[in-house]
Amino acid sequence: MSPISRAWLQMHVCVLLWGFTGILGKLITLEALSLVWWRMLLVAASLLLVRRFWAGVVLMGARSLAICAFTGVLLSLHWVTFYASVKLANASVAATCMALSPVIIALIEPAVSRRPLDVKELLFGVAVIPGVALVVGGTPGGMRLGVGVGALSAAFIALVSCLHKRFAAGLSALAVTGIEMLTGVLFLPLLAPLVKPGATIFVVPGARDLWLLVALALACTLLPYVLSLVALRRLSAFGSALAVNLEPVYTILLAMLFFGEQRELSLGFYAGAAVLVGVVFSHPLLARPKPAGTPHDLPR
C-alpha cells in the first residue's frame, strides 16, 4: 500500500469513529459546554500519562506551543458549537453542516499555507453548496438555528485543519493533541460566563454519562485525532476535509438506528447528503494529488 493510500485509509477510519460523536453527544445529557470540557479533560488526562507526549512537548519551541494553544481554543469552540447544533437540531443536521468546511478551507488554506489559490479545489468546495442548500431546505423550521450554529462550527474546524496542515508537520501528534486539549480545559471555564451568565461547566456527570464520555474521549477523540494528524502529513487539508464529509453518512445511519431521526427530516435532506457524498468520492478521482510536504516520523 502506498503512503498516500495508507493516509486515505487512516483518514476514513477517523471519519467512521467521528461518526459516533454526534450520537454520543445526543445520548449524553450534559449541556454542550460541560460535555466538551469533560471530553477535553479526559483526553488531556490520558495523555499526561504517556511518555511520548512529554517527549514531544520537550522538543516543541515557544512558537509551536503558542500556535497549538491557539488551535486548542478554536477546537474547543468547534466542539461547543457542534454539540450545541446537535441539541438545537439533531445529530444528522449537525454532522451534515460540517460539509461547509471545504468551501472555507479552499478560500483560506492558500493564505495560511502560503501557496497559490487552487481553482479546482475552489470548484470542488463550491460543489457542496447545492447539497447544503437541500439539507437546509429539508430540515424543519425549528431546527434552522441548529443549522446556523453548525455552519459556525464548520468554520472553526476549517481554521483548525489549515493550522494543523501549516504548523503541525514535524511535531509529535500526541504533543499537539495534548496541548490543544489542555488549552481547551483552561479556556472553556472562561468562556462559560460569557455564553450564559452565571453558568458553570463543572457539572459532575452521572454514571451513564461518565461511561459515554470515556467512550467519546478515547475511542472517538484521542485515537482518531492523533491518527488524523499523521494522515494530514500525506494529504492536503482540503482533501482530508472532503473525506470528513462522509461523517454525515455514518452519523445519519446511526441516528436512524438509535433515534429514528428519519422521521424528523424530509427527502430533500437526504438528497443533499447524497450530493455531498458524490463530491467526496469524485475529489480523489478528479483532483490531481499534490505532495503534502516532507513527511516527518513521530518521536518513538
LINTA-V530438 format. One record per run of one state. SS is the DSSP state (a for helix, b for strand, c for the rest). FROM is the first residue (numbers start at 0). TO is the last residue. If there is no record, write none. Layout:
# LINTA-V530438
ss:SS from:FROM to:TO
ss:SS from:FROM to:TO
This chain:
# LINTA-V530438
ss:c from:0 to:1
ss:a from:2 to:26
ss:c from:27 to:30
ss:a from:31 to:46
ss:c from:47 to:49
ss:a from:50 to:57
ss:c from:58 to:60
ss:a from:61 to:87
ss:c from:88 to:89
ss:a from:90 to:112
ss:c from:113 to:117
ss:a from:118 to:126
ss:c from:127 to:127
ss:a from:128 to:136
ss:c from:137 to:139
ss:a from:140 to:166
ss:c from:167 to:171
ss:a from:172 to:194
ss:c from:195 to:205
ss:a from:206 to:230
ss:c from:231 to:235
ss:a from:236 to:243
ss:c from:244 to:245
ss:a from:246 to:258
ss:c from:259 to:259
ss:a from:260 to:262
ss:c from:263 to:265
ss:a from:266 to:285
ss:c from:286 to:299
